[in-house]
Amino acid sequence: MAHEYDNAFRTMENDCPKLLIPLVNEVFKTNYSLDSPIELYPNEQMITSPEDEQMIRITDSNFAIIGSNQDRYHIECESNPDNTELQVRIYQYDMQVALYGRTFIDNTMHVRFPRTAIIYLRHSSKTPDTLKICIHDGEDSLQHEIQVIKVQKYSLEEIFEKSLLIFLPFHIFVHEKKLSLYNRDEDKLRELIHEYEYIVGKLSDLNQVGEITSLEKYCIITSMRSVLSLIAKKHQTVVKEADKVMGGEILEYEAKTIYRNGFKNGELKGELKGKLEGKLENGIQVYKNCLNRGMSKEDALAISELTEEDIPAELR
């Protein structure tokens, strides 16, 4: 089920990348403008295990925000904390990202690790605020710090105040231990439904004043429905009543309207065309890098997320 929560995060990252900017500003104390361009990179990397076996490692996000620096960002969404294996995976992935961006100056290879964070949907009193990976070289050492975000510490008011809309689908985790009560107590359920009404109303207000697009509003609400259906799968009364607030069939109709109107005025068509062209260009570069590192064409295709037809003739 944890992978399903990851999928909700990846969906918002891919379909609504602008939602990542307030998240980065909050976690890393940056001040990117909300209209800064974002580059999304493939989420798959080929990793060599300690047993010298090749494996594909998939992460939740891999992107850069174009601004005054060239930092790459890597953010993982995890349902449960205290997983030491996660630090191993992060190190493997971040090392590959660093190697792909390597430069050589005066016989010295320079690598830059991405700025990394973990979003914990659940946390305990033992969950730290940061994790560290310490790399030792003789008497010298270098610490790679991983920021920890505990979603349940953010109130709805704070989420909207800081534009952390990417957290909204996971706010239901605050209520996880009460879902059984909501399912059998109509008055308690009404309190939860009022909260969903507040969220949907705020999103509609933001959409009307142009702070989020209709597509972003749809994506957030769809992800909210998806996460709720997973976490409350044993509490169908909760799911049914909340789904009424979040749209159900009306939301599906609205999505079709967004799609139809977007193509009618050409905006969505141009946006999708640009995204597809950018993704293809990035994928081809990843494919070339894989081949240059001696990987097979099959592995290079898997990592770059391309098909044989996407590859230029000169690279086949």
C-alpha positions in Angstrom: 0.0 0.0 0.0 2.9 2.3 0.6 3.6 2.3 -3.1 0.1 3.6 -3.7 0.7 6.6 -1.5 4.0 7.2 -3.5 2.0 7.1 -6.7 -0.3 9.9 -5.4 2.8 12.1 -4.7 4.3 11.2 -8.1 1.1 12.0 -9.9 1.1 15.5 -8.4 4.8 16.0 -9.2 4.3 15.0 -12.8 1.0 16.7 -13.5 1.4 19.7 -11.3 5.1 20.4 -10.9 4.5 23.9 -9.7 3.3 22.5 -6.4 6.9 21.5 -5.7 8.1 25.1 -5.4 6.4 26.0 -2.1 7.5 22.6 -0.7 11.2 23.3 -1.6 11.0 26.8 -0.2 9.6 25.4 3.1 12.0 22.5 3.5 15.2 24.0 2.2 14.5 27.7 3.2 14.9 28.8 -0.4 12.9 31.7 -2.0 12.1 30.5 -5.5 9.4 32.5 -7.3 6.2 30.4 -7.8 6.6 30.9 -11.5 10.1 29.6 -11.7 10.7 27.0 -14.5 11.0 23.4 -13.3 12.8 20.5 -15.0 11.7 17.0 -14.2 14.2 14.2 -14.7 13.7 10.4 -15.0 12.9 8.7 -11.6 14.8 5.5 -12.5 18.5 5.0 -12.0 20.6 1.8 -12.6 22.3 0.9 -9.3 25.1 -1.7 -8.7 24.5 -3.7 -5.5 27.3 -4.7 -3.1 27.0 -8.1 -4.7 27.8 -6.5 -8.1 24.3 -7.0 -9.4 22.6 -4.4 -11.6 19.2 -3.2 -10.4 16.8 -0.3 -11.2 16.1 2.0 -8.3 13.0 4.1 -8.6 12.6 7.3 -6.6 9.6 9.5 -6.0 11.0 12.8 -7.4 14.1 14.0 -9.2 13.9 17.6 -10.4 15.6 21.0 -10.6 14.1 24.5 -10.2 15.7 27.0 -12.5 17.0 29.9 -10.5 20.2 31.4 -9.2 21.8 28.0 -8.5 21.9 24.6 -10.3 20.7 22.4 -7.3 19.0 19.2 -8.0 16.2 18.0 -5.6 15.3 14.5 -4.5 12.2 14.1 -2.3 10.9 10.8 -1.1 7.3 10.2 0.2 7.2 7.5 2.9 4.2 6.2 4.9 6.3 4.9 7.8 9.4 6.3 9.6 12.4 4.6 11.2 13.4 2.7 8.1 17.2 2.4 7.9 17.0 0.7 4.5 15.6 4.0 3.2 18.9 5.8 3.9 20.7 3.1 1.9 18.4 3.6 -1.1 18.8 7.4 -0.8 22.6 7.1 -0.8 22.6 4.8 -3.8 20.3 7.1 -5.8 21.9 10.4 -4.8 25.3 9.0 -5.7 24.1 8.2 -9.2 22.6 11.7 -9.6 25.9 13.2 -8.5 27.9 11.0 -10.9 25.7 11.9 -13.9 26.4 15.6 -13.2 30.1 15.2 -12.7 32.6 17.7 -14.0 36.4 17.6 -14.3 38.6 20.6 -13.4 42.4 20.3 -13.3 42.4 16.5 -13.0 39.8 16.7 -10.2 36.4 15.2 -10.6 33.7 17.2 -8.9 30.3 15.7 -8.0 27.3 17.5 -6.4 24.8 15.6 -4.4 21.1 16.6 -4.8 19.4 18.3 -1.9 17.4 15.6 -0.3 14.3 15.3 1.9 11.8 12.7 3.1 8.1 13.4 3.6 6.8 11.1 6.4 3.1 10.6 6.3 3.3 9.0 9.8 5.9 9.7 12.5 6.6 8.9 16.1 8.3 10.6 19.0 11.5 8.9 17.9 11.4 10.3 14.4 14.3 12.7 13.9 14.1 16.1 12.2 17.0 15.2 10.0 18.9 12.1 8.8 22.5 12.0 8.0 24.8 9.9 5.8 28.4 10.3 6.9 31.1 9.5 4.3 34.5 8.7 5.9 37.8 9.1 4.1 40.7 8.5 6.5 40.4 11.1 9.1 38.2 13.3 7.0 34.4 13.0 6.8 31.5 14.5 4.8 27.9 14.6 6.0 25.1 14.4 3.5 22.0 15.7 5.3 18.5 14.6 4.6 15.7 16.9 5.7 12.6 15.3 7.3 9.1 16.6 6.8 6.4 15.4 9.2 3.1 16.0 7.3 0.9 15.6 10.4 2.5 18.5 12.1 1.0 20.9 9.5 -2.5 22.2 10.2 -4.8 22.9 7.3 -4.4 26.7 8.0 -0.7 26.4 7.8 -0.9 24.3 4.6 -2.9 27.0 2.8 -0.9 29.8 4.3 2.3 28.4 3.0 0.8 27.1 -0.2 1.8 23.5 0.6 -1.1 22.1 -1.4 0.9 19.0 -2.2 0.3 17.9 1.4 -3.5 18.0 1.1 -4.0 14.4 -0.1 -2.1 13.2 3.0 -3.8 15.4 5.6 -6.2 12.5 6.2 -3.4 10.7 8.1 -4.1 13.1 11.0 -7.4 11.3 11.3 -6.2 7.7 10.7 -6.7 6.5 14.2 -10.3 7.9 14.3 -11.5 6.5 11.0 -13.3 3.6 12.8 -15.1 6.1 15.1 -16.1 8.2 12.1 -17.5 5.2 10.3 -20.0 4.4 13.1 -20.6 7.8 14.6 -22.6 10.2 12.3 -21.8 13.3 14.4 -18.1 12.6 14.4 -18.2 11.8 10.7 -19.8 15.2 10.1 -16.8 16.9 11.6 -14.5 15.2 9.1 -16.8 16.0 6.2 -16.8 19.7 7.2 -13.0 19.6 6.9 -13.3 18.2 3.4 -15.8 20.9 2.5 -13.4 23.5 3.8 -10.5 22.1 1.7 -12.6 21.9 -1.5 -14.0 25.4 -0.9 -10.5 26.9 -0.5 -9.2 25.1 -3.6 -12.2 26.5 -5.6 -11.4 30.0 -4.2 -7.7 29.7 -5.3 -8.8 28.5 -8.7 -11.2 31.4 -9.2 -8.5 34.0 -8.3 -6.0 32.3 -10.6 -3.6 31.1 -8.0 -4.0 27.5 -9.1 -5.3 26.1 -12.4 -8.3 24.0 -12.9 -6.0 21.1 -13.8 -4.1 21.6 -10.5 -7.4 21.7 -8.5 -8.6 18.5 -10.2 -5.2 16.7 -9.6 -5.2 17.6 -5.9 -8.8 16.5 -5.3 -8.3 13.3 -7.3 -5.2 12.5 -5.2 -7.2 13.2 -2.1 -9.9 10.7 -3.2 -7.2 8.1 -4.1 -5.4 8.3 -0.7 -8.7 8.3 1.2 -9.9 5.2 -0.6 -6.7 3.4 0.5 -6.4 4.5 4.1 -10.1 4.1 4.7 -10.8 1.0 2.6 -12.3 -0.7 5.7 -14.5 2.3 6.5 -16.7 2.6 3.4 -19.2 5.0 5.0 -16.4 7.5 5.4 -15.2 7.1 1.8 -18.8 7.4 0.5 -19.6 10.6 2.4 -16.3 12.3 1.7 -16.5 11.4 -2.0 -19.8 13.3 -2.2 -17.9 16.4 -1.1 -15.0 15.8 -3.4 -17.1 15.5 -6.5 -17.4 11.9 -7.7 -19.1 12.0 -11.1 -19.2 15.8 -11.1 -15.4 15.9 -10.8 -15.0 13.5 -13.7 -17.3 15.7 -15.8 -15.2 18.7 -14.8 -12.0 17.0 -15.9 -13.5 16.3 -19.3 -14.5 20.0 -19.5 -10.9 21.1 -18.6 -9.5 18.8 -21.3 -12.0 19.9 -24.0 -11.7 23.6 -23.3 -7.9 23.4 -23.1 -7.7 21.8 -26.6 -10.3 24.3 -27.9 -8.1 27.3 -27.1 -4.9 25.5 -27.8 -3.4 26.1 -24.3 -3.5 22.6 -23.1 -2.4 21.2 -26.4 0.7 23.5 -26.4 1.4 22.7 -22.8 1.2 18.9 -23.4 3.3 19.2 -26.6 6.0 21.1 -24.7 6.0 18.6 -21.8 6.2 15.6 -24.2 9.0 17.2 -26.2 11.0 18.1 -23.1 10.5 14.6 -21.6 11.7 13.0 -24.9 14.8 15.2 -25.1 15.7 14.4 -21.5 15.1 10.7 -22.0 17.4 10.6 -25.1 20.1 12.3 -23.1 19.7 9.7 -20.3 19.7 6.9 -22.9 23.0 8.2 -24.3 24.6 8.5 -20.8 23.6 4.9 -20.1 25.2 3.6 -23.3 28.4 5.6 -22.6 28.6 3.8 -19.2 28.6 0.5 -21.0 25.0 -0.5 -20.2 22.9 -2.6 -22.6 20.3 -1.0 -24.8 17.6 -2.8 -22.9 18.7 -1.3 -19.6 19.2 2.1 -21.2 15.6 2.0 -22.5 14.2 1.0 -19.1 16.0 3.8 -17.3 15.2 6.5 -19.8 11.5 5.4 -20.0 11.7 5.4 -23.8 10.7 2.9 -26.5 12.8 1.8 -29.4 10.8 4.1 -31.7 11.8 7.1 -29.6 15.5 6.6 -30.2 17.1 8.6 -33.1 18.3 6.3 -35.9 22.0 7.3 -35.3 21.8 5.9 -31.7 20.1 2.6 -32.5 
